Amino acid sequence: MDHDLLMIFGVAAAAALASPLGGLAAIVTRPSSLVLSIAVGFAAGVLMGTFAFEMMPKSLELASVPLIVAGFLIGLGAVYGLDLYVNRWHMAGNAADEKPAVDRLHKRRRPRGSGVSVLAGGTSAEEVIEGITIGIGAAFEPKTAVIVALAICIDNFSEGMSIGELSLSETQKNAKWRIIGWTSLIGLAVFVAALAGWYFLSGLSETVIGILFAAGTGGMFYLTITDLVPEAEAHHFQQSAAIANAAGFLLMMTLSRMT
């Protein structure tokens, strides 16, 4: 088998397996809120370190600053649009003045699915962006693909745990099978997208690859800031989420310099 194909197959498989493994961990251990805050906070820090020290610098090596900014905003805007669609075009934070009005609207028109299905379905769609980002990274530098895949592995494991915990807390029938099914779908999405990204995009020019890589960064940045950071902070004890976040950030800074 071709060495490059073997490499992308391996990193994509690792990222794919992380999600169902996280779901299984939730089934077996039923993680406490403290464990969730540390796991999700660490994942958020890992992703932020990957953006800062690996993904954006590599994008800027391939294309100009205006093009990278445009690519980043396109990726961020695409995931933001998906978030709006899932939530019926209305969202508000728990402390927002607009929260009561949004809640009334959602009582009339519920978000597209239950809490678990909204989270898992949205995550599956977002995994396509993350998978393509792995494939694009492999198209121009294997080291970048490995670091990005490592970050996504950690992210997917923590998301699998979150989906498992939420599904178990909803006490729905066949919760364990729902956890396995949703997390496996998430894993399949990232695996297929990574292989597709590598196969179909590896022949593009460096400028286009840089823009696409920045777009993937923008989408993943949105998910980190809107999903992972708030969830980790909501479960924290003695700011365990912030400490774990810092640990993940410093880990990726160190790895990016060592490699």
Solvent accessible surface area in square Angstrom, and as a share of the most:
residue,aa,sasa,rsa
1,M,168,0.75
2,D,88,0.46
3,H,139,0.62
4,D,67,0.35
5,L,62,0.31
6,L,99,0.49
7,M,33,0.15
8,I,0,0.00
9,F,93,0.39
10,G,39,0.37
11,V,22,0.12
12,A,0,0.00
13,A,27,0.21
14,A,48,0.37
15,A,0,0.00
16,A,13,0.10
17,L,108,0.54
18,A,9,0.07
19,S,0,0.00
20,P,27,0.17
21,L,96,0.48
22,G,0,0.00
23,G,0,0.00
24,L,77,0.39
25,A,25,0.19
26,A,0,0.00
27,I,35,0.18
28,V,123,0.71
29,T,90,0.52
30,R,122,0.45
31,P,12,0.07
32,S,62,0.40
33,S,64,0.41
34,L,72,0.36
35,V,69,0.39
36,L,2,0.01
37,S,0,0.00
38,I,81,0.41
39,A,23,0.18
40,V,1,0.00
41,G,1,0.01
42,F,56,0.23
43,A,0,0.00
44,A,0,0.00
45,G,0,0.00
46,V,0,0.00
47,L,2,0.01
48,M,48,0.22
49,G,0,0.00
50,T,1,0.00
51,F,11,0.05
52,A,51,0.39
53,F,44,0.18
54,E,3,0.01
55,M,0,0.00
56,M,46,0.21
57,P,52,0.33
58,K,27,0.12
59,S,0,0.00
60,L,83,0.41
61,E,123,0.55
62,L,28,0.14
63,A,13,0.10
64,S,58,0.37
65,V,93,0.54
66,P,97,0.61
67,L,74,0.37
68,I,1,0.01
69,V,76,0.44
70,A,45,0.35
71,G,0,0.00
72,F,39,0.16
73,L,103,0.51
74,I,117,0.59
75,G,6,0.05
76,L,45,0.23
77,G,35,0.34
78,A,60,0.47
79,V,1,0.01
80,Y,95,0.36
81,G,27,0.26
82,L,49,0.25
83,D,32,0.17
84,L,35,0.18
85,Y,101,0.38
86,V,19,0.11
87,N,29,0.15
88,R,55,0.20
89,W,132,0.46
90,H,81,0.36
91,M,73,0.32
92,A,30,0.24
93,G,46,0.45
94,N,137,0.70
95,A,106,0.83
96,A,35,0.27
97,D,134,0.70
98,E,106,0.47
99,K,53,0.22
100,P,71,0.45
101,A,51,0.39
102,V,13,0.08
103,D,53,0.27
104,R,136,0.50
105,L,29,0.14
106,H,32,0.14
107,K,164,0.70
108,R,175,0.64
109,R,120,0.44
110,R,164,0.60
111,P,32,0.20
112,R,79,0.29
113,G,37,0.36
114,S,38,0.24
115,G,40,0.38
116,V,0,0.00
117,S,26,0.17
118,V,32,0.18
119,L,61,0.30
120,A,0,0.00
121,G,27,0.26
122,G,10,0.10
123,T,7,0.04
124,S,12,0.08
125,A,44,0.34
126,E,17,0.08
127,E,2,0.01
128,V,65,0.37
129,I,42,0.21
130,E,3,0.01
131,G,0,0.00
132,I,58,0.29
133,T,1,0.00
134,I,0,0.00
135,G,0,0.00
136,I,2,0.01
137,G,0,0.00
138,A,10,0.08
139,A,27,0.21
140,F,52,0.22
141,E,49,0.22
142,P,65,0.41
143,K,51,0.22
144,T,0,0.00
145,A,0,0.00
146,V,71,0.41
147,I,7,0.04
148,V,0,0.00
149,A,3,0.03
150,L,68,0.34
151,A,0,0.00
152,I,0,0.00
153,C,24,0.14
154,I,37,0.19
155,D,1,0.01
156,N,0,0.00
157,F,76,0.32
158,S,2,0.01
159,E,23,0.10
160,G,0,0.00
161,M,12,0.05
162,S,8,0.05
163,I,1,0.01
164,G,0,0.00
165,E,42,0.19
166,L,55,0.27
167,S,0,0.00
168,L,28,0.14
169,S,56,0.36
170,E,54,0.24
171,T,115,0.67
172,Q,64,0.28
173,K,180,0.76
174,N,108,0.55
175,A,13,0.10
176,K,114,0.48
177,W,185,0.65
178,R,73,0.27
179,I,0,0.00
180,I,59,0.30
181,G,42,0.41
182,W,59,0.21
183,T,1,0.00
184,S,49,0.32
185,L,80,0.40
186,I,0,0.00
187,G,3,0.03
188,L,106,0.53
189,A,18,0.14
190,V,0,0.00
191,F,41,0.17
192,V,84,0.48
193,A,8,0.06
194,A,0,0.00
195,L,44,0.22
196,A,36,0.28
197,G,2,0.02
198,W,43,0.15
199,Y,151,0.57
200,F,144,0.60
201,L,38,0.19
202,S,47,0.31
203,G,75,0.72
204,L,71,0.35
205,S,65,0.42
206,E,112,0.50
207,T,56,0.33
208,V,61,0.35
209,I,6,0.03
210,G,0,0.00
211,I,43,0.22
212,L,59,0.29
213,F,0,0.00
214,A,0,0.00
215,A,18,0.14
216,G,5,0.05
217,T,0,0.00
218,G,0,0.00
219,G,0,0.00
220,M,0,0.00
221,F,72,0.30
222,Y,22,0.08
223,L,10,0.05
224,T,0,0.00
225,I,72,0.37
226,T,55,0.32
227,D,57,0.29
228,L,5,0.03
229,V,50,0.29
230,P,64,0.41
231,E,47,0.21
232,A,3,0.02
233,E,67,0.30
234,A,85,0.66
235,H,52,0.23
236,H,66,0.30
237,F,134,0.56
238,Q,137,0.61
239,Q,81,0.36
240,S,13,0.08
241,A,4,0.03
242,A,52,0.40
243,I,120,0.61
244,A,8,0.06
245,N,26,0.14
246,A,51,0.39
247,A,49,0.38
248,G,0,0.00
249,F,64,0.27
250,L,96,0.48
251,L,67,0.33
252,M,1,0.01
253,M,71,0.32
254,T,62,0.36
255,L,43,0.21
256,S,10,0.07
257,R,166,0.61
258,M,142,0.63
259,T,92,0.53
